[in-house]
Amino acid sequence: MQQLLIGGIAAFVVAAVCGKFFIPVLHRLKFGQEIREEGPKWHEKKSGTPTMGGFIFIVGILAGLILVYALSGILNIEAPSILEIGMLTVVMLAYAAIGFVDDYIKVILKRNLGLTASQKFGLQFLVALAFVSWAVFGGYITTWIRIPFTQLAWDLGWFFIPFAVLVILATVNSVNLTDGLDGLATCVTMTVAVFYLLITTIGKFPNPAVALFAAVLLGGLAGFLIYNKFPAKVFMGDTGSLCLGGAVCGMAILLEEPLALLIVGFIYVIESLSVIMQVTSYKLTGKRIFKMSPIHHHFEMCGWSEKKIVAVFTLITAALCALMYFFG
């Protein structure tokens, strides 16, 4: 427990301090977000708000992890497996790197759509395949998956790798879609981090590495939220949203609980489904199901404020995490 407090608090403090200095740098470099024309018109006032803010919580997370291992010998505390922490950190940073390239193309090269769909998907696929293969062949996980709310488990054998890769790709891009309102992806992911922290410390899936990673993720995001809450002073950009997707997936895979993401990450799922349903309906019938997608924009069009949407979506996530914790 001591290392969790040290890591989480350090991640929060470093992220909070980093934001104080990093945001003015982004302003000076004119790394502002361009608001897409097809988005809500009232979002145009956000144009120019600095992006690539994901670096703020990434620095906090790394600082928290480094401090825990640096102090483990001095304070005589047992740090979790550095190999498992290394796996989680690598997959997080790999997706952050893809997001950074995408942001760089958008912000510096002024191509608002960033990487092409095939480029982004290809890079994400390679990272997912490498991570899952590393976890399986390295002996960190089995090929069994558990069915939530049951006592059933299923050995997928060789099919586990493509299945896990698909879960990662879907989740990472769903988190990316969720990052459309001030503080939304941040608050939802903080709630998911709390779930993983509890389930691995006082829950039924003890795992010191995932617990520590969840603690520093929570701390880093809490420090970032100071600047990302409405009205946002900085956006996380794809650097941050893809990073969060990688972090969440990494924890789910190491716990051998990929299906749990459908429950605790329901908001991520519904954000993606709303886009798929909207596009499919429009192409087949010429009609739209929602006023605008992803679904958080639909609620905006219905008159909900950003604060209300973030609060409701976060509460839904908290309720589903509680359901999964006690009954899943």
N, C-alpha and C positions, 0 to 999 in steps of 0.2 A: 504493500500500500504506500510505503514511503516514496518509492521511486515513481509511482503514479502521480503523487502530489508534486514532487519536484519537477517532473517532466511537464505536467500540465500547466503549472504556474509559470515555469520558465517559458514555455511556448506562448502563453498569453502575454506575458510582460514583453518579450522580444517582439512579438507581432505588433503590440500596441505602440511600442517605441519606434519600430521600423516604419510603421505607417506614417508617423509624425514627420519623418524625414523623407520617405520614399515618394509620397504623394506630390510634394512640391517639385521634386525632380521630374516626375511624369508630366507635370504642368509645364515646366521649362522646356522639356523635350517635345511638347505638344503631342503627347501620346494620348489623344482624345478619342473617344468612341464615336464612330459615325452611326447615326440612327437610320436604319433601313426604311425606305419609302413605304413599304407595305405594312410596316408596324403601326401601332396606334399613333394618331397625330399628336396627342398630348405628350408623347415620349420625345418629341423633337426638342423640347427644352433641355433634355439630358445630353444633347449632342455636345461633344467637347469634354464631357466628364472623363477623367483619366481612366484608362483600362490597363490590363496586365497587372492588376492589383493582387492577383493570386500569389505573386512573389512574396507578399507580406506574410501570409500564413505559412507559406512553404519555408521561409527563413525561420519562423517561429517553431515550426514542427522540427526542423533539423537541429535547431539550437536546444530544444527540449530533450531530444534523443541524445545528443552529444553530451549534454550536462549530466544526464543520468549515468551514462557509462563512465564519464570522467570522475564522478563522485562515488561510484559504486565501491571502489577500493578504499577511498578515504573514509566513507561513512559506514563501511562494512555492510552494505546492502547487496542483496543478490539481484543482479540485472538479468533480464530474460535472455534467451538465446539470441546472440547477435546475428546469427545466420537467418533466423526467421524475421527479425527486425530488418535485416538487410534486404530480404526479399520484398517485404512490404514497401520499404523506402524506394527500392529500384523501380517497382511497377508504378508507384506514385509519380516519381520523377520522370519516368519514360513518357507517361501520358502528359505530364506537365510540359515536357519538351515538344511534343506534337502540338499542344495548344499554343506554345510560345511561337512556333513557326507560323501557325495559322494567324495569330495576333500580329506578328511581324509583317506578314504580307498585307493584312488589312490596314494596319496603322501606318507603317513606314512606306510600303509600296503602293498604298492607297487602292488596293483591290478589295472592295468591301466584303466579298464572299470568301476571301482567304484561300486556303487549300481547296483544290477540287474535291468532289465527293470521293472519287476513286483514290486520290492520293491520301486523303484522311483515313478512309476505310482500310486501305492497304497497310498503312503504318500502324493503325490500331490493331489490326489483325495480327501482325507480326509480334507486337508486344504481348498481346493476349496469349498467343500460341507459345511464345518463349516462357512466359510466366507459368502457365499451366503445366507445360512439359517439365520445367524446372521443379515445380512442386511435386508432381507425380513421380518422376524418375529419380528425384532426389530423396524420395521416401518421406517427405513432409506431410503428405496426405494420402489417403486411399482413394479408390475410385467409387466408393460408396456415397450415396446421397440419402438424406433423411427426408421423409415426407412430413411437412409441418402438421401439427395437431393430431398426429398418429404415432404409433409405435413402429411404423413400417420404414424399412430402409431398402435401398435397391442398389445392387452393384452394377454399375454401368459398363464396367470393363473398359475396353478400348474406346467405347463411345463417350466415355467421360470427358475426354480431351476436347472433341468438337462441341460437346454440350457446354462445358465450362467456358470455352472461348466465346460461344454464342451469348452466354449470360453476361460476360464481361463487355462485349461489344454493345449489347442492348443497354446495359446499365450506364456505361460511360456516356453514350450519346443521349440517354434520357436525362442524366444529370445536367448535361450541356443544355438541353432544351428547358430545363427547370430554371436555369439562370437567366430569367427574363424580367424580374422585378427586383427592386432594391431589397437585399437581404433574404430573398426567398430561398435560393439554393444554400446559402449560408445557414439559415435557421433550420431548414429541413435536415441538412447533413449533420449539424450539431446534435439534433435529436437522435439521429441514427447512431452517431458516435457514442452518445450516452447509453443507448441500448447495448452496443457491443462492449462498452466498458463494464456495464452491470452483468451481462451474461457471462463474461469471462472472469469476473472476480467473485461475485456472490451468486452467480447463476449456475447452470448445469453444463457449461462448456468452458471449464477453466483453461486459460491459455495466457500465460504471462506476457508473451510477445504481443499478441493482439490487444491485450488490456493496456499495455504501455502505449502502443500505437494509437489506440482510441483516445487515450488521455491527452496525448500531445496534439492529436487532430482537434479534439474539443477545445483545448487551450488556444491553439493557433487561430481557430475560427472565431472564438470569443474575442480575441484581440482584433481580428479583422473586422468583426461586426461593428465595432466602434465607428468605423469609417464607411461601412457598406450598408448600414441601416438607412431607412428613408429619412431625409433625402440623401442619397448616396454621394459621398465625396469621391469614391473610387469604385470601379467595377472590377470583378476578378478576371474577366476575359476568359477566353478558351484556355489560357494558361492555368487558371484556377479551376474552372469547371471540369476540364478533363482530368486534372490532377485529383480532384475530389472523387470523380468516378473511379479512377484507378485505386485510390485508397480504400473506398468502400468495398469494391470488388475483391481486392486483395485480402481484406479481413474475412469476407464471406467465404472465399475459397479455402483459406487456411483453416477455417473452422468446419469445413465440409458442410456448409449450410447455404449453398447457392440459392435454393428455393425459398429460403426465408426472405430474400431480397424482394420477392413479390409482395410480401406483407409489410415489412418495415420500410421498404422503398416504394410503397404504393403510389406516392405522389410522383416519383420519377416515372413509374409505369403509366399512370394516367396521362401525364404530360405527353409521352410518346404516342400512346394510343389515340389521344385526341387529334394529333397531327395525322396519323395514319388514317383514321376514320374520316377526317375532313377531306384529305386528298382523294381517298378512294371514292367517297360519296360524290365529290364534285366531278371527278372524271367519269363516273358511271351514270350519274343522273343530272349533273349540272347544278345540283343544289348543295348547299353547305349545311352541315349539322350544327356547327357552332357559329357564333357571330364572328369569332376569330380564333385561330389556334396558334400556339399551344393553349391549353384550357385556361391558364391564368389570364390570358388576354380576353377570353370569353367573359369571364367574371368582371373584368374591367369594363367591357362594353355594356355589361348589365348594371353598371353604376357602383360597383364595389371599389373602395379605395385600395391602394397598394398595401397599406398597413393591415386592412381587414383580410385581404387575401393571404398575406404572409402569416398572419395570426391563425386563421382558420386552417390553412394547409399544415402549419406546424403542429397545431392541436390534433389534427387528424393523424399525423405521423406519430405523435406521442401516444395517442390512444391505441394505434395499431402495434406500436412497439411494446406497450404494456400488455396487450393481448398476446403477443408472441412470447413475451417474457414469462407470463404466468401460465399460459395454456399451450404454447407452441412446442 
